Amino acid sequence: MAQVEEGDTVKVHYTGKLEDGTVFDTTANSDPMQFRIGDGKIIAWFEQSMLGMEPGESKIINIPADDAYGQHHAELVLTVGWNIFPDNAQPEVGRQFIIRQSDSQTIVAMVTNVTESSATLDANHPLAGKDLIFDIQLLEIV
């Protein structure tokens, strides 16, 4: 039977969980994910874990935070006054804003806390600092 090699396009179903069992993403009730091994469009450990798998095979992989979305960086968390938000864009917990930095680069920040006069923005990836567990099922090599 064929085994996954570098450069192959694969279709997989997966469930991503945190160490406490919280599911953060899954394809269980949707179409499988399709990607090409080596394109770098998904977490490298996820891609590399596919090598050598055969269609129908399943495995569970653990990806340390450093190899997933990195550590959570406190310097990417900022509390700002409500006055910086446009009148039509009030901050709410969970809402994301695109922030233009002084060098014209943009970053996405999520509102994590709101008070009467300020909002806390976090530009870390929501999964930063977390070890990830993926239950992967290889459906086919396309």
C-alpha positions as CSV (number, residue, x, y, z in Angstrom):
1,M,0.0,0.0,0.0
2,A,1.2,3.6,-0.7
3,Q,2.7,5.6,2.1
4,V,2.8,9.4,2.4
5,E,6.0,10.9,1.0
6,E,7.3,14.5,0.9
7,G,5.4,16.4,-1.9
8,D,2.2,14.2,-1.7
9,T,-1.2,15.8,-1.4
10,V,-3.3,14.2,1.4
11,K,-6.8,14.3,2.7
12,V,-7.2,14.0,6.5
13,H,-9.7,14.2,9.2
14,Y,-8.4,15.5,12.5
15,T,-9.4,16.7,15.9
16,G,-7.1,19.2,17.7
17,K,-7.3,19.3,21.5
18,L,-5.6,21.0,24.4
19,E,-4.1,19.0,27.3
20,D,-7.3,19.4,29.3
21,G,-9.3,17.8,26.5
22,T,-10.8,21.0,25.1
23,V,-11.4,20.7,21.4
24,F,-10.1,23.8,19.5
25,D,-10.6,22.5,16.0
26,T,-12.0,19.5,14.1
27,T,-13.1,18.3,10.7
28,A,-15.3,15.7,12.2
29,N,-18.6,17.2,10.9
30,S,-17.2,18.8,7.8
31,D,-15.1,18.1,4.7
32,P,-11.6,16.7,5.3
33,M,-8.6,19.0,5.1
34,Q,-6.4,18.6,2.0
35,F,-2.9,19.8,1.9
36,R,0.5,19.1,0.2
37,I,3.3,17.8,2.4
38,G,6.1,20.2,2.4
39,D,4.2,23.4,1.4
40,G,4.4,24.7,5.0
41,K,0.8,25.9,5.1
42,I,0.2,24.0,8.4
43,I,2.2,23.3,11.5
44,A,5.4,21.5,10.4
45,W,5.1,18.7,13.1
46,F,1.6,18.0,11.7
47,E,3.0,17.7,8.2
48,Q,6.0,15.6,9.2
49,S,3.8,13.2,11.2
50,M,2.0,12.2,8.0
51,L,5.2,10.8,6.4
52,G,5.0,7.0,6.2
53,M,1.3,6.8,7.0
54,E,-1.0,4.7,4.8
55,P,-4.6,5.5,3.9
56,G,-6.9,4.4,6.7
57,E,-4.2,4.8,9.3
58,S,-4.8,7.0,12.4
59,K,-2.4,8.4,14.9
60,I,-2.2,10.8,17.8
61,I,0.5,13.4,17.9
62,N,1.6,15.8,20.6
63,I,3.1,19.1,19.5
64,P,4.9,21.2,22.1
65,A,3.9,24.9,22.2
66,D,7.3,26.0,20.9
67,D,6.8,23.9,17.7
68,A,3.1,24.9,17.3
69,Y,2.3,28.6,17.8
70,G,5.2,29.5,20.1
71,Q,5.1,30.8,23.6
72,H,2.7,33.5,24.9
73,H,4.6,36.8,25.0
74,A,3.4,39.4,27.6
75,E,4.8,42.2,25.5
76,L,2.1,41.5,22.9
77,V,-0.7,42.3,25.5
78,L,-1.6,45.9,25.8
79,T,-4.3,47.7,27.8
80,V,-5.6,50.8,26.0
81,G,-8.3,53.5,26.5
82,W,-11.6,53.3,24.7
83,N,-10.7,56.6,23.0
84,I,-8.4,54.7,20.5
85,F,-11.4,52.8,19.0
86,P,-13.6,54.4,16.3
87,D,-17.1,55.2,17.4
88,N,-18.5,52.4,15.3
89,A,-16.1,49.7,16.6
90,Q,-16.6,49.3,20.3
91,P,-14.4,46.6,21.9
92,E,-16.1,43.4,23.0
93,V,-14.3,40.3,24.4
94,G,-13.5,38.0,21.5
95,R,-13.6,40.7,18.9
96,Q,-10.5,41.1,16.7
97,F,-9.0,44.3,15.4
98,I,-6.3,44.9,12.8
99,I,-3.8,47.3,14.2
100,R,-1.3,49.3,12.0
101,Q,2.1,49.6,13.7
102,S,4.4,52.6,13.3
103,D,6.3,50.8,10.5
104,S,3.0,50.3,8.6
105,Q,3.0,46.6,9.3
106,T,-0.4,45.2,10.6
107,I,-1.1,42.8,13.3
108,V,-4.3,41.2,14.5
109,A,-5.2,41.6,18.2
110,M,-8.1,40.1,20.1
111,V,-9.9,41.9,22.9
112,T,-9.5,39.8,26.0
113,N,-10.9,42.1,28.7
114,V,-13.1,45.2,28.7
115,T,-13.7,47.7,31.6
116,E,-15.6,51.0,31.7
117,S,-12.6,52.9,30.4
118,S,-10.2,50.4,28.8
119,A,-9.8,47.3,26.8
120,T,-7.0,44.7,26.8
121,L,-5.7,43.6,23.4
122,D,-3.7,40.4,22.9
123,A,-1.7,40.0,19.6
124,N,-0.5,36.5,20.5
125,H,-2.1,33.6,18.5
126,P,-5.0,32.2,20.6
127,L,-3.1,28.9,20.9
128,A,0.3,30.5,21.8
129,G,1.8,28.9,24.9
130,K,-0.3,25.7,24.6
131,D,0.8,22.2,23.8
132,L,-1.5,20.7,21.1
133,I,-2.7,17.2,20.6
134,F,-4.0,16.1,17.2
135,D,-5.9,12.9,16.5
136,I,-5.3,12.4,12.7
137,Q,-6.9,10.0,10.3
138,L,-5.3,9.7,6.8
139,L,-8.2,9.3,4.4
140,E,-6.3,9.2,1.1
141,I,-3.2,10.2,-0.8
142,V,-4.6,12.3,-3.7
